[in-house]
Structure formats: structure tokens, C-alpha cells
């Protein structure tokens, strides 16, 4: 535990940047995507806003199944 304390604020800054970047990626992906159900876009946005960490992980795992395929 002392090793982590000696690193200073860098682990916290790195984790925060990764978290924020993942949040931005998910929000942009939701906004730009078309979903099978028209309400799914709003539902995913609300899930990520109100349960950010779990919402992002669930969206990344299950979100592709709710999108329409457009090439």
C-alpha cells in the first residue's frame, strides 16, 4: 500500500481520464447510433447519466444487440 501512496496523484488522474474518456465514448456512440426501438437511445442515455460506471459497462457489453446494423 505504501508504494501506491508514493506515486502521488498520478494513479487517480489516470483512472479519472480513462473513466471520463469512456463516458464520452459511450455518450457519442449512443447519440450517433440508430436503435431497433426508438426509445432505447433515451433509455441508454438515462442509464449512463444515473448509473455511470455500471451503465457504461452494461452498454459496452449489451448495447450492440439493441442497435440496427447500418453499413
N, C-alpha and C positions, 0 to 999 in steps of 0.2 A: 504494500500500500504506500510505503514511503517513496517508491520510485515514481508513482503517479503524481504524488504531491510535489515532487521535484521538477516535474515537467512544466509547471506553471499553468497558464490559461490555455495553452495550445490544444490539448485534447478537447476541451469544451468548445473552443472556437471551431475546430474541425468538425465535430459532431453537429454543431449548430448549422454550419454551412451545408453539410450533407443533408440534414433534415430539411432546411429551407429550400435547397435545390430540388429535392424530391417532391416537396409540397408544390412548388412552382411547376415542375414537370407534370404532375398529376392534374393540376388545375388546367393547364394549357391543353393537355391531351383530352380532357373531358370537354372543354369548350369547343375544340376543333372537331370532335368526333360526332358521327351520326350513330344513334342507338336504335335498336329494334322497337323499343317502346319510347314514345315521345317524352314520358315523364322521367325516364331513367337519368337523363342529364341533370335535372334538378335534384333528384334523389342522391346521385353521386356527389354533387357539389355540397349538398347539406351534410352528407356523411363526413366528407373531408373537412368541412368547416367545424363541425361539432365534435368529432372524434378523430382528430388529425392523424395520429400515429397509426392507430388500428384501421382507420378509414383508408389511409394510403396503402397499407399492406394488403387489405382486402381488395381494394380496387386493382392493384397490380396483379393480384392472384386471380380474381374473378371478373374483372372489368371487360376483358376482351371477349368473353362469352356473351355480353349484352350489347356489343357493338354490331353494326351492319358491316359487311365486307364491301368495301368500295375500292376499286383499283383504278 
